[in-house]
Amino acid sequence: MDKVSYFSAQAGRTIEVPRHVKTRFTIGDVVRHKAFDFRGVIFDVDPVFANSEEWYASIPEPIRPDRDQPFYHLLAESDDSDYVAYVSQQNLIADALGGPVSHPDVHDYFEMFEDGRYRMRRKLTH
């Protein structure tokens, strides 16, 4: 399999990833966590786990996700707060509510909410 490497500042190390990865979700999609009560909008995607070892080790082993799958950065909301979440693909489903996310940073990343998803600001795309 053809692989590439890149330095992940979040992980503090070089990550090796397949050149092509199929993801279930994309930037702008509104998703919900399968096990925990929060939803959010995706603002970045890592093709494989690219966070710190400490973060990974903090997840209880029985529910720790496999590293070799896409991980999504979310502007997340729950009944209690707004925050940034880092979630494996296996733990996400499409959000059935279909409405916008109330996270205060949404407008820093996205221009508009239309047809159940957000459109990323043009200045942030490449």
N, C-alpha and C positions, 0 to 999 in steps of 0.2 A: 504494500500500500504506500502510495506517495505521501510523504509527510513534510511539514515545514516547522520551523521553530520561531518563537518570538518571545521577547522578554515581557513578563507580566509584572507591572509595578505592584499590583495588589497582592500577588503571590510572593513577590520578591525573588523570583527565579525565572529561568527560561523554561518555557512550556513547549513540548513537541505535540503537534496535532496533525490529524489527517488533512490533506490539502482540500478535500471536499467533505462536508458534513451535512447531512440532511436534518433539518430542524422541524419540529412540529409547529412552532410558533415563530413570529417575526416581530421586529421592532414596531411598536404601535398597537399590538394586540392587547386586549384586556383579558386577564386570566385570573384564576382562583386556585389557591392551594388545596390539594386533595384532603389533607389531614388537619390543617389548622385554619382557623376562621379569618382569612384575610384575602384580599384581592388586590390587583394592581395592574399597571401598564408597563410593558416591557420597554426599556430604553437602551439596553445593550445585551449582546449575546456572546458568551464564550463557547467555543466549539467543544471544549472539555473543561473539567474542573480547573480553575485558574485563580484560586484564592489561597490563603495561607494554610499551612499545615495545622496551626493552632485552631483555626476556624473549623477545619474538617474534623479534627480530633474532638471538638466540643460537641459534636452530634452523637447522641447515644448510638452505640454500635448496632443494636437491632434495627434502627431506622436510618442508618447512614447510607446515603445513595452511592451508587457506583460512580467513579470519577470519569469514566469514558463515555460521557453523554453530554449534550449541551446543558449549560447552566445559564440562567437568565437573571439579569439585573432588573429589579422592579421598583417603581415608585409605588409603594404599597400603602394600603389603608386597612384599618380594622375599626371596630367600634370605639377603641380606646385611643388610637394614635395614628399618625402618618410616619412612615420611615422608609428606608431603602432596604430591600430584601434581595438575597442571592439564593436562587432556588433551582434545583435540578429539574430536568424535563419530566422525569418520571413522577414528580410531585405536583405537576400543574395540569389543569383542565381549562378549557375555554369558559369564560364567565357567562353564566346564563342570564344575568341581569341585563347585560348589553348596554349599560349606561356609562357615563363618564366617571372618572376617578377624581376624588376631591383632594388629592395630594397637592400641597402648595407649590411644588416645583414642576408640576405638569407643564405649565406655560413656558418654562425655561427650555424644554426639549421639543414641545409639540406646538404646531400652528392651530390645528383644529381637530375636533372630534366629529367624525362623519361615518355613517353606516356601521356603527359599532366598533370603530377603531380610530386611533389617532394618526395624524400625519406629522412626521418629524419636520422640524424647522429646516428649511432649505440650507441655512448656513451650517448646519451640523451634519449634513450628508456629504458623502464623497463618491 
